[in-house]
Amino acid sequence: MMLQQLVHYGLHFIFPGLLAWIFFRSNWKKAWLIMIATMIVDVDHLLASPVFSADRCSIGFHLFHSYIAIGMFVVLLLFKRTKIIATGLLFHMITDLIDCYWMT
């Protein structure tokens, strides 16, 4: 379980910095902070009962982790003004999806 948490939070906080440096090099620090700020998407966990369940897959369960929401995040990639936000949100979903496979 400890390795899973290390991977999960490393992917949520450290890897977006690498993505920012690769894809948004001219403003990588700002891009990294914006991607970290997309963690607010986890507010939908507060609507679940219980709020946290170690054996629950977030993808497809929580409102902002739904397939419809993920589709909207993909659409946000198409616009220059929302590209960084979309990158952060989609990478967040990928990170949470990795947890789903870790559980099985």
PEJO-V584599 format. One record per residue. N is the residue number from 1. RES is the residue in three letters. SS is DSSP state (alpha for helix, beta for strand, coil for the rest). BURIAL is 1 if it has 16 or more other ideal C-beta (glycine too) atoms within 10 Angstrom, else 0. D_CENTER is the distance of its C-alpha to the mean C-alpha in Angstrom with 2 decimals. Layout:
N&RES&SS&BURIAL&D_CENTER ; N&RES&SS&BURIAL&D_CENTER
//
This chain:
1&MET&coil&0&19.70 ; 2&MET&alpha&0&19.61 ; 3&LEU&alpha&0&18.54 ; 4&GLN&alpha&0&15.60 ; 5&GLN&alpha&0&14.49 ; 6&LEU&alpha&0&15.24 ; 7&VAL&alpha&0&13.20 ; 8&HIS&alpha&0&10.14 ; 9&TYR&alpha&0&10.40 ; 10&GLY&alpha&0&11.67 ; 11&LEU&alpha&1&8.74 ; 12&HIS&alpha&1&6.54 ; 13&PHE&alpha&0&9.62 ; 14&ILE&coil&0&12.05 ; 15&PHE&alpha&0&10.80 ; 16&PRO&alpha&1&9.29 ; 17&GLY&alpha&1&12.92 ; 18&LEU&alpha&0&14.31 ; 19&LEU&alpha&1&12.53 ; 20&ALA&alpha&1&13.87 ; 21&TRP&alpha&0&17.21 ; 22&ILE&alpha&0&17.54 ; 23&PHE&alpha&0&16.65 ; 24&PHE&coil&1&17.44 ; 25&ARG&alpha&0&20.12 ; 26&SER&alpha&0&22.39 ; 27&ASN&alpha&0&19.96 ; 28&TRP&alpha&1&17.51 ; 29&LYS&alpha&0&17.57 ; 30&LYS&alpha&0&16.89 ; 31&ALA&alpha&1&14.06 ; 32&TRP&alpha&1&12.51 ; 33&LEU&alpha&0&13.10 ; 34&ILE&alpha&1&11.67 ; 35&MET&alpha&1&8.29 ; 36&ILE&alpha&1&8.66 ; 37&ALA&alpha&0&9.89 ; 38&THR&alpha&1&6.97 ; 39&MET&alpha&0&6.42 ; 40&ILE&alpha&0&9.36 ; 41&VAL&alpha&1&7.73 ; 42&ASP&alpha&0&8.51 ; 43&VAL&alpha&0&12.04 ; 44&ASP&alpha&1&12.60 ; 45&HIS&alpha&1&13.09 ; 46&LEU&alpha&0&16.23 ; 47&LEU&alpha&0&17.75 ; 48&ALA&coil&0&17.91 ; 49&SER&coil&0&20.91 ; 50&PRO&coil&0&20.53 ; 51&VAL&coil&0&17.49 ; 52&PHE&coil&0&16.39 ; 53&SER&coil&0&17.64 ; 54&ALA&coil&0&17.16 ; 55&ASP&coil&0&18.19 ; 56&ARG&coil&0&16.07 ; 57&CYS&coil&1&13.36 ; 58&SER&coil&1&10.70 ; 59&ILE&coil&1&10.47 ; 60&GLY&coil&0&13.53 ; 61&PHE&coil&0&14.43 ; 62&HIS&coil&1&12.75 ; 63&LEU&alpha&0&13.49 ; 64&PHE&alpha&1&10.22 ; 65&HIS&alpha&1&8.95 ; 66&SER&coil&0&12.31 ; 67&TYR&alpha&0&13.42 ; 68&ILE&alpha&0&14.96 ; 69&ALA&alpha&1&11.95 ; 70&ILE&alpha&1&10.16 ; 71&GLY&alpha&0&13.58 ; 72&MET&alpha&0&13.67 ; 73&PHE&alpha&1&10.56 ; 74&VAL&alpha&0&12.58 ; 75&VAL&alpha&0&15.58 ; 76&LEU&alpha&1&14.16 ; 77&LEU&coil&0&14.16 ; 78&LEU&coil&0&17.90 ; 79&PHE&coil&0&18.62 ; 80&LYS&alpha&0&19.09 ; 81&ARG&alpha&0&18.38 ; 82&THR&alpha&0&14.84 ; 83&LYS&alpha&0&13.90 ; 84&ILE&alpha&1&12.07 ; 85&ILE&alpha&1&10.07 ; 86&ALA&alpha&1&9.42 ; 87&THR&alpha&1&8.54 ; 88&GLY&alpha&1&5.86 ; 89&LEU&alpha&1&4.56 ; 90&LEU&alpha&1&5.56 ; 91&PHE&alpha&1&4.60 ; 92&HIS&alpha&1&1.07 ; 93&MET&alpha&1&4.26 ; 94&ILE&alpha&0&6.41 ; 95&THR&alpha&1&5.96 ; 96&ASP&alpha&1&6.70 ; 97&LEU&alpha&1&9.25 ; 98&ILE&alpha&0&10.80 ; 99&ASP&alpha&1&11.55 ; 100&CYS&alpha&0&13.27 ; 101&TYR&alpha&0&15.48 ; 102&TRP&alpha&0&16.12 ; 103&MET&alpha&0&17.68 ; 104&THR&coil&0&20.18
//
